[in-house]
Amino acid sequence: ADGLVAVDGEVTLTETGRHLAEVVVRRHRLAERFLTEVLGLPWVKVHAEAEVWEHAISDDVEAAMWAKLDNPRTCPHGNPIPGAGYRPPAVEPISALQGRTAALERISEELELDDDIMDFLDTNSLRPGAEVEVVARTPDGIVTVRVNGEHQVGLSEFIADRVYVAK
């Protein structure tokens, strides 16, 4: 009824719908960055809190947050902030990584919904910027990675398919 969605054999966003979606995503990711860097909330908890903030941030508050954070390009989990002018590098899931060390670029928003998984990733230093290398794979999909050349950790197939490294 608001002209945000078009149905023509498939459901798509209209130009207005896409713009509003980008505003909400931008404010969500900006709120995550603000909550971690300015307010010091744990990395694991900011996604849920940002879901509340994303609907309450005005244009003026958004501009002030951008300035305070010195124009961030990504949320703390590595996902690009729409409108930041950032072109992320090509990525692939850790599950596809073979024969090289790669920089962890981002965590899928699907994983951000699970506090236990996010705490596991954080505890094991699997955050954007970490260097990872696959050192073993089991037949049932467990991927063992070396993190920052130091410790090793096993990742389920579900997690290894949703944590992305630079190609």
C-alpha positions in Angstrom: 0.0 0.0 0.0 3.0 2.3 0.6 4.6 1.5 -2.8 7.6 -0.2 -1.2 7.2 -3.6 -2.9 6.4 -4.5 -6.5 4.8 -7.9 -7.4 5.3 -8.8 -11.0 5.7 -12.6 -11.0 8.2 -12.1 -8.2 8.4 -9.8 -5.2 11.0 -7.0 -5.4 11.6 -3.7 -3.7 10.6 -0.5 -5.5 13.2 2.3 -5.7 11.5 3.9 -2.6 11.5 0.5 -0.8 15.2 -0.1 -1.6 16.1 3.4 -0.3 14.2 2.9 3.0 15.8 -0.5 3.4 19.3 1.0 2.9 18.5 3.7 5.5 17.5 1.1 8.1 20.6 -1.1 7.4 22.9 1.9 7.5 21.5 3.1 10.8 21.6 -0.5 12.2 25.3 -0.9 11.3 26.2 2.6 12.4 24.5 1.9 15.7 26.5 -1.3 16.1 29.7 0.7 15.5 28.6 3.4 17.9 27.6 1.0 20.6 31.0 -0.8 20.5 33.4 2.1 20.0 31.7 4.9 21.9 29.7 3.1 24.6 31.9 0.1 25.0 29.2 -2.6 24.7 30.5 -6.1 24.0 30.8 -7.0 20.4 28.6 -10.0 20.9 25.6 -7.9 22.2 25.4 -5.0 19.8 23.4 -6.6 17.0 20.3 -7.0 19.2 20.6 -3.5 20.6 21.1 -2.0 17.2 17.8 -3.6 16.1 16.1 -1.2 18.6 18.2 1.8 17.7 17.9 1.5 13.9 14.2 2.7 14.0 14.8 5.6 16.4 17.8 7.4 14.8 16.9 10.6 13.1 18.8 12.2 10.2 20.5 14.6 12.6 21.6 11.9 15.0 22.8 9.7 12.1 25.0 12.6 10.8 26.4 13.2 14.3 27.2 9.5 14.7 29.0 9.5 11.3 31.1 12.4 12.4 31.8 11.0 15.9 32.9 7.7 14.4 35.0 9.4 11.7 33.0 8.0 8.8 33.2 4.3 9.4 33.0 1.9 6.4 31.7 -1.3 8.2 29.9 -2.4 11.2 32.1 -4.1 13.9 31.3 -7.5 12.2 32.8 -6.3 8.9 29.6 -5.8 7.0 29.6 -2.6 4.8 27.6 0.4 5.9 25.4 1.5 3.0 26.3 5.0 1.9 29.8 4.9 3.2 31.3 4.6 -0.2 33.1 1.4 0.7 33.5 -1.3 -1.9 34.3 -4.5 0.0 36.8 -6.9 -1.4 35.6 -10.1 -3.0 35.1 -12.7 -0.3 34.5 -16.5 0.0 33.4 -18.5 3.1 36.1 -20.0 5.2 34.7 -23.4 4.1 36.0 -22.7 0.6 39.5 -21.5 1.7 42.3 -23.7 0.5 46.1 -23.5 0.5 46.6 -20.0 1.8 46.2 -17.6 4.7 43.4 -15.0 4.3 42.1 -12.0 6.2 38.7 -12.5 7.9 36.5 -9.8 6.3 33.1 -10.2 7.7 30.6 -12.3 9.8 27.2 -13.0 8.2 24.3 -11.3 9.8 22.7 -14.7 10.2 25.5 -15.6 12.8 25.0 -12.2 14.5 21.6 -13.4 15.6 23.1 -16.2 17.8 24.9 -14.8 20.9 26.5 -18.2 21.6 28.1 -18.4 18.2 29.2 -14.7 18.4 30.7 -15.3 21.8 32.6 -18.4 20.4 33.9 -16.4 17.5 35.0 -13.5 19.8 36.6 -15.8 22.3 38.6 -17.4 19.5 39.7 -14.1 18.0 37.7 -14.7 14.8 36.9 -11.1 14.2 37.4 -8.9 11.1 41.1 -8.5 10.5 42.1 -11.9 11.9 44.4 -14.0 9.7 43.0 -17.5 9.2 44.3 -20.6 7.5 42.5 -23.9 7.1 44.6 -26.7 8.5 42.2 -29.7 8.5 38.8 -30.8 7.4 36.7 -33.7 8.6 34.4 -35.7 6.4 31.4 -34.4 8.3 32.2 -30.8 7.6 34.2 -29.6 10.5 36.9 -27.1 9.4 39.9 -26.5 11.6 41.5 -23.1 11.2 44.7 -21.6 12.6 43.9 -18.1 13.8 46.6 -15.3 13.6 49.3 -18.0 13.3 48.7 -19.0 17.0 45.8 -21.2 18.1 43.6 -23.6 16.2 39.8 -23.9 16.4 37.2 -26.2 14.8 34.3 -24.6 13.0 31.0 -26.4 12.2 30.0 -26.4 8.5 27.2 -23.9 9.4 29.7 -21.4 10.8 32.4 -22.0 8.2 29.9 -21.3 5.5 29.0 -17.9 7.1 32.3 -16.4 8.0 33.9 -14.7 5.0 37.6 -14.1 4.1 39.2 -12.1 1.3 39.6 -14.0 -1.9 
